[in-house]
Amino acid sequence: MRTHRSLLWLLALASFLAMADNQLLIPLLKDIASGLGAGVEAVGRSASAYALGAALFPLLLGPAADKGQRRRWFIAGALAFGLSTAAIGATGTVAQLMLARFLAGGASGMLGLASFALLGDHLPVHFRGRGAGAVFLGTFSALLLAVPLGSVLAQAAGWRAPYMVVAVGCLLLAALAPALLPPARPAATAPSEPPHIGYATALRARGAGILLAATLIAGAGTVGLLTYLGAHLRGPLGLSTAAAGQTYGGAAAAALLCAPLAGRINDTVGSRWTLFGANLLACLAFGLAALRPASLIVLVIAVAAGSAAYAARSVSQTALATMLSAPQVRARLLALLAAAAQIGGGIGAWFGGQIFSGSGFGSLALGCAGLSLAAALLVGTALPSALTEPAPSD
């Protein structure tokens, strides 16, 4: 693990910058709308443009990343991410903002894809859980820090300044990469694979379809609940915006603390059972919220447990994807995994809104608990255990 420390630091920085760029819209939405002379709703739609780019670009470029050197894709992703984020800070109209956010989302998705492919290429199987946990520390640190730091910087220097800082960070990431990344390992195309771009080879890997289905289902449950938690806290429970924000901050802190622990558990008991346990924990957390939706203390505990489950699920399903896939198709399976998570989250947010509006938060939490249980059962009964057990340590 020590020999890979520089790689993990670099990948953690990449994940921090990607999540920070995504989260900056939360505190800056009104400032951006005012600066562009547009409505809040119009600027808010740029979040959808970002998500579309993050899902689409890895799917389009994943096959090419399997045929080329991951180092080059990582550096290209960092450069593109820095330039597109700078374009967000320089935008003058809503249309320009939409385009810049779409490109930034795509570059962020490609950077993340290259990061986890590199992790799978260079870390032994029995260290990949800890490696993924270290990388996700960057993601969850950004969830905790990006909103308050971005708010302070925007108040001092305007809403464009935080985006320019992230852009400089991305360019610094690209400059550090050649020195910190391990020597390149070409990802040669499998001899039996046709030369055209496709995903059939990745989908044929044993367990790949089960992993993608479980990721989609679990993502729908988690995003469905968290999307409408703030409305429930501020509505029926009467919390202020600041108090509701503190609840989300506590959730991010729980995820941050859980990520490295989940990595160690993953490398001890195996990715399959870590993923099973994470989904089961989410089921229990959301079920608790369904039983006592009017109790703030219960909700805080449930959300913290659900966030810890989300961190453990992120670590284990990423490590598992690198184990199920051969190097020749690793980027493609990771791209499909990211797309499944995005699609699941979109489904959860869409139908979750209908349940929340029609039946209340308790019914929504119960439905999300059911989805998490379904994902746990799918992982526990259908994933091939022989392919998900970590190799013994040296």
C-alpha positions in Angstrom: 0.0 0.0 0.0 2.9 2.4 0.8 4.3 2.1 -2.7 1.0 3.3 -4.1 0.6 6.2 -1.7 1.4 8.9 -4.3 -1.2 7.4 -6.7 -3.9 7.4 -4.1 -3.1 11.0 -3.0 -3.4 12.1 -6.7 -6.7 10.2 -7.2 -8.1 11.5 -3.9 -7.3 15.1 -5.1 -9.1 14.4 -8.4 -12.2 13.1 -6.6 -12.2 16.1 -4.2 -12.0 18.6 -7.1 -14.8 16.8 -9.0 -17.2 16.8 -6.1 -16.3 20.3 -5.1 -17.1 21.6 -8.6 -20.4 19.8 -8.5 -21.4 21.0 -5.0 -20.5 24.7 -5.6 -23.9 25.3 -7.3 -25.7 24.7 -3.9 -24.5 27.9 -2.1 -24.0 30.0 -5.3 -27.2 29.4 -7.1 -28.8 32.8 -6.3 -25.6 34.7 -6.8 -25.1 33.1 -10.3 -28.7 33.8 -11.2 -28.3 37.4 -10.1 -25.0 37.8 -11.9 -26.4 36.5 -15.2 -29.7 38.3 -14.9 -31.6 35.0 -15.0 -34.1 33.1 -12.8 -33.0 30.7 -10.2 -34.9 27.9 -11.9 -33.1 28.4 -15.2 -29.7 28.4 -13.5 -30.7 25.4 -11.5 -31.2 23.4 -14.6 -27.5 23.5 -15.2 -27.3 20.7 -12.6 -29.1 18.5 -15.0 -26.7 19.5 -17.8 -23.8 18.5 -15.5 -25.3 15.2 -14.6 -26.0 14.4 -18.3 -22.4 15.1 -19.2 -21.1 13.0 -16.3 -23.2 10.0 -17.5 -22.8 10.4 -21.2 -19.0 11.1 -21.7 -17.7 8.0 -19.8 -20.1 5.8 -21.9 -18.9 7.4 -25.1 -15.2 7.3 -24.2 -14.9 4.3 -22.0 -14.1 1.9 -24.8 -11.4 4.2 -26.0 -9.9 4.3 -22.5 -9.7 0.5 -22.6 -7.6 0.7 -25.8 -5.2 3.4 -24.7 -3.1 4.4 -21.8 -5.0 5.4 -18.6 -2.3 8.0 -17.7 -3.0 10.0 -20.9 -6.8 9.8 -20.3 -6.3 11.0 -16.7 -4.2 13.9 -17.7 -6.5 14.8 -20.6 -9.5 14.6 -18.2 -7.8 16.9 -15.7 -7.0 19.5 -18.4 -10.5 19.4 -19.9 -12.0 19.6 -16.4 -9.9 22.6 -15.6 -10.7 24.4 -18.8 -14.4 23.7 -18.6 -14.6 24.8 -15.0 -12.8 28.0 -15.9 -15.4 28.5 -18.6 -18.1 28.3 -15.9 -16.4 31.1 -14.0 -16.2 33.2 -17.2 -19.7 32.6 -18.5 -21.9 35.5 -19.3 -25.3 33.9 -20.3 -27.4 31.0 -19.1 -26.8 29.2 -22.5 -23.1 29.5 -22.0 -23.4 28.3 -18.4 -25.4 25.2 -19.6 -22.7 24.3 -22.2 -19.9 24.9 -19.7 -21.6 22.8 -17.0 -22.3 20.0 -19.5 -18.7 19.9 -20.6 -17.5 20.1 -17.0 -19.7 17.2 -16.0 -18.4 15.2 -18.9 -14.7 15.9 -18.1 -15.4 15.1 -14.4 -16.9 11.8 -15.4 -14.0 10.9 -17.6 -11.5 11.9 -14.9 -13.3 9.7 -12.4 -13.4 6.8 -14.9 -9.7 7.0 -15.5 -9.0 7.3 -11.8 -10.8 4.1 -10.8 -9.4 2.2 -13.9 -5.9 3.2 -12.7 -6.7 2.0 -9.2 -7.7 -1.4 -10.6 -4.7 -1.5 -12.9 -2.1 -0.8 -10.2 -3.4 -2.0 -6.9 -3.4 -5.7 -5.9 -6.9 -7.2 -5.5 -6.5 -7.5 -1.7 -5.7 -3.8 -1.4 -8.4 -2.4 -3.7 -11.0 -1.8 -1.0 -8.5 0.3 1.1 -7.5 2.1 -2.1 -11.1 2.9 -3.1 -11.7 4.1 0.5 -8.7 6.4 0.3 -10.0 7.9 -3.0 -13.5 8.4 -1.7 -12.0 10.4 1.2 -11.6 13.1 -1.4 -15.2 12.9 -2.5 -16.7 13.0 1.0 -14.2 15.7 2.2 -15.6 17.9 -0.7 -19.1 17.2 0.4 -18.2 18.5 3.9 -16.0 21.4 2.9 -17.0 22.7 -0.6 -20.2 24.5 0.4 -18.9 26.5 3.4 -15.5 27.3 1.7 -17.1 28.2 -1.6 -19.6 30.5 0.2 -16.8 32.3 2.1 -14.8 32.8 -1.1 -17.8 33.9 -3.1 -18.7 36.5 -0.5 -15.2 37.9 -0.5 -14.5 37.8 -4.3 -17.7 37.0 -6.1 -19.4 33.8 -7.4 -16.8 33.3 -10.2 -13.9 33.0 -7.8 -14.6 29.5 -6.4 -14.8 28.0 -9.9 -11.5 29.6 -10.9 -9.9 28.1 -7.8 -11.2 24.6 -8.7 -9.9 25.2 -12.3 -6.4 26.1 -11.1 -6.6 22.9 -8.9 -7.4 20.8 -11.9 -4.5 22.3 -13.9 -2.2 21.6 -11.0 -3.5 18.0 -10.9 -2.6 17.6 -14.6 0.9 19.0 -13.9 1.5 16.6 -11.0 0.2 13.5 -12.8 3.2 12.6 -14.9 5.4 12.5 -11.9 3.0 10.8 -9.5 1.3 8.2 -11.6 2.9 4.8 -12.0 4.5 3.8 -15.3 1.9 3.3 -18.0 0.3 -0.1 -18.6 -1.3 -0.3 -22.0 -4.8 -1.7 -21.9 -4.7 -4.0 -25.0 -7.9 -5.0 -26.7 -8.9 -8.6 -26.0 -8.1 -10.8 -29.1 -11.7 -12.0 -29.4 -13.2 -8.6 -29.2 -14.4 -6.9 -32.5 -12.6 -3.7 -33.3 -15.7 -1.5 -33.1 -16.6 0.3 -29.9 -19.0 -1.7 -27.8 -19.9 -2.9 -24.3 -20.8 -6.6 -24.9 -17.5 -7.9 -23.6 -17.9 -5.9 -20.3 -21.5 -7.1 -19.9 -20.5 -10.7 -20.4 -18.3 -10.7 -17.3 -19.8 -13.0 -14.6 -21.7 -10.9 -12.0 -21.5 -7.6 -14.0 -25.3 -7.5 -14.7 -26.1 -8.2 -11.1 -23.8 -5.5 -9.9 -25.2 -3.0 -12.3 -28.8 -3.8 -11.3 -28.0 -3.6 -7.6 -26.3 -0.3 -8.1 -29.3 1.1 -9.9 -31.8 -0.1 -7.3 -29.7 1.0 -4.3 -29.0 4.4 -6.0 -32.7 5.0 -6.5 -33.4 4.4 -2.8 -30.6 6.6 -1.4 -31.1 9.6 -3.8 -34.9 9.3 -3.5 -34.7 9.8 0.3 -31.9 12.4 0.5 -33.5 14.6 -2.3 -36.6 15.3 -0.2 -35.1 15.1 3.3 -34.5 18.9 3.3 -38.1 19.6 2.3 -39.3 17.4 5.2 -36.9 19.0 7.7 -37.9 22.5 6.7 -41.6 21.7 6.3 -43.3 19.4 8.8 -40.3 19.6 11.3 -39.9 23.4 10.9 -36.1 23.6 10.8 -34.3 26.6 9.5 -32.2 26.4 6.4 -29.0 26.5 8.5 -30.2 23.6 10.7 -31.2 21.5 7.8 -27.8 22.2 6.2 -26.1 21.0 9.4 -28.0 17.7 9.1 -26.5 17.2 5.6 -23.1 18.2 7.0 -23.4 15.5 9.7 -24.3 13.0 7.0 -21.2 13.9 5.0 -19.0 13.6 8.1 -20.4 10.1 8.7 -19.6 9.1 5.1 -16.1 10.6 5.5 -15.4 8.6 8.7 -16.8 5.4 7.2 -14.9 5.3 3.9 -11.5 4.1 5.1 -13.2 1.7 7.6 -15.3 0.3 4.7 -12.1 -0.2 2.7 -10.5 -2.3 5.4 -13.7 -4.4 5.9 -13.9 -4.9 2.1 -10.4 -6.3 2.0 -11.1 -8.6 5.0 -14.5 -10.1 4.3 -14.7 -9.5 0.6 -16.5 -7.0 -1.7 -19.7 -9.1 -2.0 -20.4 -9.2 1.7 -19.3 -5.6 2.3 -21.8 -4.5 -0.4 -24.5 -6.8 1.1 -23.9 -5.3 4.5 -23.9 -1.7 3.2 -27.3 -2.2 1.5 -28.7 -3.9 4.6 -27.6 -1.0 6.8 -29.3 1.4 4.4 -32.5 -0.6 4.6 -32.4 -0.5 8.4 -31.6 3.2 8.4 -34.4 4.2 6.0 -36.8 1.8 7.8 -36.1 3.6 11.1 -36.8 6.9 9.4 -40.1 5.5 8.1 -41.1 4.4 11.6 -40.5 7.8 13.2 -40.5 10.5 10.5 -41.6 13.2 12.9 -38.6 12.7 15.3 -35.6 14.8 14.5 -33.2 12.7 16.6 -34.3 9.5 14.9 -33.9 11.2 11.5 -30.4 12.5 12.3 -29.4 8.9 13.3 -31.0 7.4 10.3 -29.4 9.8 7.9 -26.0 9.3 9.4 -26.3 5.6 9.2 -27.6 5.8 5.6 -24.7 8.0 4.7 -22.2 5.6 6.2 -24.0 2.8 4.2 -23.6 4.9 1.0 -19.9 5.3 1.7 -19.4 1.6 2.2 -21.5 0.8 -0.9 -19.4 3.2 -3.0 -16.1 1.7 -1.9 -17.2 -2.0 -2.3 -19.0 -1.7 -5.6 -16.0 0.2 -7.1 -13.6 -2.4 -5.8 -15.9 -5.2 -7.0 -16.2 -3.7 -10.5 -12.4 -3.7 -10.9 -12.3 -7.4 -9.8 -15.1 -8.6 -12.1 -13.6 -7.0 -15.2 -10.4 -7.9 -17.0 -8.1 -4.9 -17.7 -9.2 -4.9 -21.3 -12.8 -3.9 -20.4 -12.3 -2.3 -17.0 -13.1 1.2 -18.1 -16.2 0.1 -19.8 -17.6 -1.7 -16.8 -16.8 1.3 -14.6 -18.6 3.6 -17.1 -21.6 1.3 -16.9 -21.4 1.4 -13.1 -21.4 5.2 -13.1 -24.3 5.3 -15.6 -26.3 2.8 -13.5 -25.8 5.0 -10.4 -26.9 8.2 -12.3 -30.0 6.5 -13.8 -31.0 5.0 -10.4 -30.6 8.4 -8.8 -32.7 10.0 -11.4 -35.5 7.4 -11.1 -35.4 7.8 -7.3 -35.7 11.6 -7.4 -38.5 11.4 -10.0 -40.8 8.8 -8.3 -39.7 9.9 -4.8 -41.2 13.3 -5.5 -44.5 11.8 -6.4 -44.5 9.6 -3.2 -43.4 12.5 -1.0 -46.1 14.8 -2.4 -48.9 12.2 -2.3 -48.1 10.2 0.9 -45.5 12.0 2.9 -41.9 11.4 4.0 -42.7 8.2 6.0 -44.0 6.4 2.9 -41.0 7.6 0.9 -38.6 6.3 3.5 -40.4 3.0 3.6 -40.2 2.6 -0.2 -36.5 3.5 -0.1 -35.9 0.9 2.6 -37.6 -1.7 0.4 -35.3 -0.8 -2.5 -32.2 -1.1 -0.3 -33.4 -4.5 0.9 -33.9 -5.6 -2.7 -30.4 -4.6 -3.6 -29.0 -6.4 -0.6 -30.8 -9.6 -1.5 -29.7 -9.4 -5.1 -26.1 -9.0 -4.0 -26.2 -11.7 -1.4 -27.9 -14.4 -3.5 -27.0 -13.7 -7.1 -23.4 -12.4 -7.2 -20.8 -15.2 -7.8 -18.9 -15.4 -4.5 -15.9 -17.1 -6.1 -15.1 -13.9 -8.1 -15.6 -11.5 -5.2 -13.3 -12.9 -2.5 -10.1 -10.9 -2.0 -6.8 -12.7 -2.5 -4.8 -13.5 0.6 -2.3 -10.9 1.6 1.4 -11.6 1.1 
